Amino acid sequence: MYRWIWLGLGFLALCYGTVAVFLAFDRDSHSASDTIRPFIITMAPVWAIAIAGAVAIVRRPESGDRR
């Protein structure tokens, strides 16, 4: 039960961080490619690791479910 709460809070923090990084890249950019390319290069690995971690947490059995 608590794992879903923590996953939700982690997702919200990840979304907030993603928007903050986008705004940081967009602040001094002069074109769309100045914003999008570095943003994707920076955030794609972060999201990949976050998704992999969430999958590992969801698949892990609860303490009462052990065989």
N, C-alpha and C positions, 0 to 999 in steps of 0.2 A: 504494500500500500504506500509506504513512504517513498519508495523508489520512484513512483509516478509523480509525486510532488516535487522531488528533487530534479527529475527529468524536465518537468515543466518549468521550474525556476531556471534551470540551466539553459533551456531553449529561449526563455525570455532574455537572459543575459547575453546569449549568443546573438539574438536579433538586435538588441541594443548596441552591442559591439560592432555588428555588421554595419548598422546605420552610421555609427560614429566614425568608423574607418572610411566609409564612402564619403561622408561630409569632409573628412580631413583631406582626402584625395581631390575632391571637387573644389575645395577652397581656392586653390591656386592654379587650376587647370585652365587651358585655353581652348581645348577641343574635347570631344567625346572620347577620343582614343587616349588622351592624357588621363582620363578618369577611369575608364572601363578596364583597360588592359592591366594596369598595376593593381586595381581593386580585385580583379579575378585572380591574378597571380598570388595575391596576398590571402584572400579569403577562401579560395577553393581548398587548400590543404587544411585550413582550420575547420571548415564544415565537414570535410571527409573524416577527419579524426573525431569530431564530435558525433557524427553519425555512427562511426564504428564503435565508439565507446557506448553510445546509447543502445546499440544492438547487443553488445556484450552484457550490458546491465539488464536488459529486458530478458535475454535468454538464460541468465543465471537463475537457478532455482532459489526459491525463498527458503528460509531456514527450516520451515515445517514440511517442505516438499522433498526433502532428501530421501533417497532410496537406500 
